[in-house]
Amino acid sequence: MLAPLAPPALAAEQDAEWGPVHKLVLQISDSNPEKMTSVLNVAANVSRHYSEIGEEVEIRIVAFNDGLDMLRADRSPVLDRLKSFEQSMPNVRFNACGNTIDSITRAEGKAPPIVESATTVQAAVVTLIELSEDGWTIVRP
């Protein structure tokens, strides 16, 4: 039996077996270790759920303002957990806000060290808007 043709936009959101690819973005903008842990717990639980039922999920964690502390290599209270995510959950990606990094650089006189697993985006809020427009579900635990 032939699989029905999907429009290009829909095809991009499906895996090789025509199943859905779920898309979740988690926002962290607080320097609160409990909230950081909550964000990581949500990411792990969602990833595990879809893995158990054989569906794909892409997860992004977007950090900005005080939440950038989560991705700072020099003082993240969840650094060990971030390292374990790198190895055990390749479907979870981290984004650090470039605007926040620039503000910290001006205030501290040097750029804050960001964990290697994070990618810098120009503006976290713009990234959230664009991901939302592309069908991602945004959650702020």
Protein Blocks (a to p, Z undefined) as FASTA:
>chain_A
ZZddddfklmmmpcfkopacdddddddfbdcfklmmmmmmmmmmmmmmmmmnopacdddd
ddehjllmmmmmklpcklmmmmmmmmmmmmbccdddfklmmmmmmmnopacdddfkbccd
fblmlmmmmmmmnopacddZZ
